Structures are given as structure tokens and as C-alpha cells.
Amino acid sequence: MKKTIITVVGKDCVGIIAKVCTYLANNRVNILDISQTIVQEYFNMMMIVDANEALKSFDVLVTELEQIGDEIGVKIRCQHEDIFNKMHRI
């Protein structure tokens, strides 16, 4: 299974988790792990998902999630797990 890392960062507002999770569920992307925090008024979420059964290609998922982020005022970023790990290793 190839995992994908999704990060969501921005000013907190109602419905961020609902919007992202609904999109993922509608596209058969399984959430394996999720963590979210709010520091003062800033929202931060990290998800590990399995997109192997996704109805759309990875590139389309990335583009549509970025569009959702623009609509709700947050930055949504998706990366394959191996790329994420290489970018964040010491």
C-alpha cells in the first residue's frame, strides 16, 4: 500500500475537517490516521491516507484538494509518503 500525506494549514473556521473528509470519502480515499490541533486561531491537520482505491488519479486529487483549500481559506498539500519522508529526514 502506498500512503499519501495530506496537510491542512490555515486560519481556523467551521467545517474544515468536514469538507476535507467528505471529499476523501466521496472519492474512496481511506483515512488511516489523522491529527489536528488549533493554536490560538490557527488550524493544523495532518492525515495519512490510502488512495489505492481512489476514483481519481493522484494528480486530480491533489488539484481538487488545493481548490477546496482555496475555497475555505486554508492551504492543503498532498505528497506521496516516500517523497514526504525524504523531504523531512535529518
C-alpha positions as CSV (number, residue, x, y, z in Angstrom):
1,M,0.0,0.0,0.0
2,K,1.3,3.4,-0.9
3,K,0.4,6.0,1.6
4,T,-0.2,9.7,1.0
5,I,0.4,12.5,3.5
6,I,-2.2,15.4,3.4
7,T,-1.5,18.5,5.4
8,V,-4.0,21.3,6.0
9,V,-2.8,24.6,7.5
10,G,-4.6,28.0,7.9
11,K,-6.9,30.2,9.9
12,D,-9.5,28.1,11.8
13,C,-13.1,28.2,10.6
14,V,-16.1,25.9,10.8
15,G,-16.2,22.9,8.6
16,I,-12.5,22.4,7.5
17,I,-12.4,18.7,8.7
18,A,-15.9,18.0,7.4
19,K,-15.1,19.4,3.9
20,V,-11.8,17.5,3.5
21,C,-13.1,14.2,4.9
22,T,-16.3,14.4,2.9
23,Y,-14.2,14.9,-0.3
24,L,-12.0,12.0,0.6
25,A,-14.9,9.7,1.4
26,N,-16.7,10.6,-1.8
27,N,-13.5,9.6,-3.8
28,R,-12.9,6.3,-1.9
29,V,-9.7,7.6,-0.1
30,N,-9.4,5.8,3.2
31,I,-8.1,7.8,6.2
32,L,-5.6,5.7,8.1
33,D,-4.5,8.3,10.7
34,I,-5.5,11.9,11.5
35,S,-4.2,14.5,13.9
36,Q,-5.3,18.1,14.2
37,T,-4.5,21.0,16.5
38,I,-5.6,24.5,16.9
39,V,-3.1,27.0,18.3
40,Q,-4.9,30.3,19.1
41,E,-6.9,30.8,15.8
42,Y,-4.6,28.7,13.6
43,F,-5.6,25.3,12.4
44,N,-3.1,22.5,11.5
45,M,-4.1,19.0,10.4
46,M,-2.0,16.0,9.2
47,M,-3.6,12.9,7.7
48,I,-2.2,9.7,6.4
49,V,-4.4,8.2,3.8
50,D,-4.6,5.2,1.4
51,A,-5.6,6.3,-2.1
52,N,-5.1,3.0,-3.8
53,E,-8.8,2.6,-4.4
54,A,-9.4,6.3,-5.3
55,L,-11.8,7.0,-8.1
56,K,-9.5,9.7,-9.5
57,S,-5.8,9.9,-10.3
58,F,-3.4,11.3,-7.7
59,D,-2.9,14.5,-9.7
60,V,-6.6,15.1,-9.9
61,L,-7.0,14.5,-6.1
62,V,-4.1,17.0,-5.5
63,T,-5.6,19.7,-7.7
64,E,-9.2,19.3,-6.3
65,L,-8.0,19.3,-2.7
66,E,-6.0,22.5,-3.4
67,Q,-9.2,24.0,-4.8
68,I,-11.1,23.1,-1.7
69,G,-8.4,24.7,0.4
70,D,-8.7,27.9,-1.7
71,E,-12.5,27.9,-1.2
72,I,-12.2,27.6,2.6
73,G,-9.1,29.7,3.1
74,V,-6.5,27.1,4.0
75,K,-3.5,25.5,2.3
76,I,-3.9,21.8,1.5
77,R,-0.9,19.9,0.4
78,C,-0.6,16.2,-0.7
79,Q,2.5,14.2,-1.0
80,H,3.3,10.5,-1.6
81,E,4.8,9.1,1.7
82,D,8.2,8.4,0.2
83,I,8.6,12.0,-1.0
84,F,7.4,13.4,2.4
85,N,9.9,11.2,4.2
86,K,12.8,12.2,2.0
87,M,11.9,15.9,2.4
88,H,11.7,15.6,6.2
89,R,14.6,13.4,7.2
90,I,17.6,14.8,9.1
